[in-house]
Amino acid sequence: MLTPIGLTTHGLVTREVEVIKLLADGLETAATAQRLNYSERTIKNIIYGAMSRLQLRNRAHAVAYAFRYEQVTAEPVRVGTSRRSSGHRPSPPRAHGAADPRPP
């Protein structure tokens, strides 16, 4: 299948894939603009252009579309860790009526 220069096989331009990857990582418009050295308006235009051309409803739909067509992949996260973690790990759930296994 032939595609125009810069267009991926599923209709996203390389720059749109970059922006959607950052959206998938949880970055907001301002942080995405700063990371890519674009204005916030440019980032919004990139997102809007991809959404309108591909008839996507919102940013979440754009991210889901990118995952579906393997333009974006998720990095595995280890159990018990996250980027927003405060370092505190919650206790595992106990069965109803079970004694607390922690020492008093």
C-alpha positions as semicolon CSV with decimal commas, in nm:
position;residue;x (nm);y (nm);z (nm)
1;M;0,000;0,000;0,000
2;L;0,146;0,337;-0,098
3;T;0,108;0,630;0,137
4;P;0,190;0,998;0,087
5;I;0,525;1,113;0,230
6;G;0,503;1,151;0,608
7;L;0,170;0,967;0,632
8;T;0,162;0,638;0,819
9;T;-0,036;0,342;0,692
10;H;-0,332;0,431;0,916
11;G;-0,368;0,796;0,831
12;L;-0,160;0,968;1,098
13;V;0,123;1,203;1,004
14;T;0,451;1,145;1,189
15;R;0,410;1,472;1,383
16;E;0,058;1,363;1,490
17;V;0,197;1,033;1,617
18;E;0,456;1,224;1,826
19;V;0,185;1,440;1,982
20;I;-0,051;1,147;2,046
21;K;0,231;0,949;2,212
22;L;0,276;1,234;2,458
23;L;-0,100;1,252;2,515
24;A;-0,095;0,878;2,586
25;D;0,179;0,943;2,844
26;G;-0,059;1,185;3,019
27;L;0,099;1,514;2,913
28;E;-0,133;1,811;2,874
29;T;-0,123;2,056;2,583
30;A;0,121;2,298;2,749
31;A;0,368;2,025;2,848
32;T;0,344;1,865;2,503
33;A;0,411;2,202;2,338
34;Q;0,711;2,262;2,560
35;R;0,851;1,913;2,500
36;L;0,823;1,944;2,120
37;N;0,912;2,315;2,110
38;Y;0,579;2,412;1,949
39;S;0,318;2,662;2,062
40;E;0,010;2,534;2,245
41;R;-0,199;2,651;1,948
42;T;0,011;2,435;1,713
43;I;-0,039;2,129;1,934
44;K;-0,415;2,191;1,940
45;N;-0,416;2,228;1,560
46;I;-0,222;1,902;1,516
47;I;-0,467;1,717;1,739
48;Y;-0,772;1,876;1,578
49;G;-0,640;1,801;1,228
50;A;-0,593;1,432;1,307
51;M;-0,929;1,407;1,485
52;S;-1,128;1,573;1,208
53;R;-0,955;1,387;0,923
54;L;-1,001;1,048;1,092
55;Q;-1,345;1,136;1,237
56;L;-1,236;1,082;1,596
57;R;-1,457;1,215;1,875
58;N;-1,202;1,338;2,129
59;R;-0,843;1,306;2,251
60;A;-0,911;0,976;2,425
61;H;-1,048;0,839;2,099
62;A;-0,734;0,962;1,918
63;V;-0,510;0,781;2,171
64;A;-0,720;0,463;2,143
65;Y;-0,699;0,483;1,763
66;A;-0,320;0,514;1,780
67;F;-0,296;0,212;2,013
68;R;-0,530;0,008;1,796
69;Y;-0,325;0,065;1,484
70;E;0,006;0,023;1,670
71;Q;0,123;0,379;1,620
72;V;0,166;0,400;1,997
73;T;0,271;0,119;2,230
74;A;0,253;0,102;2,607
75;E;0,563;0,051;2,816
76;P;0,512;-0,220;3,078
77;V;0,464;-0,086;3,430
78;R;0,588;-0,295;3,721
79;V;0,322;-0,395;3,970
80;G;0,314;-0,160;4,266
81;T;0,479;0,131;4,088
82;S;0,355;0,422;3,888
83;R;0,483;0,757;3,772
84;R;0,260;0,938;4,020
85;S;0,337;0,709;4,312
86;S;0,427;0,869;4,642
87;G;0,633;0,564;4,735
88;H;0,361;0,429;4,965
89;R;0,238;0,083;4,875
90;P;-0,113;0,004;4,996
91;S;-0,174;-0,307;5,202
92;P;-0,325;-0,602;5,015
93;P;-0,697;-0,653;5,072
94;R;-0,800;-0,891;5,351
95;A;-1,082;-1,140;5,352
96;H;-1,389;-1,034;5,551
97;G;-1,336;-1,112;5,917
98;A;-0,967;-1,201;5,876
99;A;-0,726;-1,088;6,143
100;D;-0,482;-0,807;6,065
101;P;-0,147;-0,980;5,987
102;R;0,056;-0,674;6,092
103;P;0,205;-0,675;6,441
104;P;0,030;-0,446;6,693
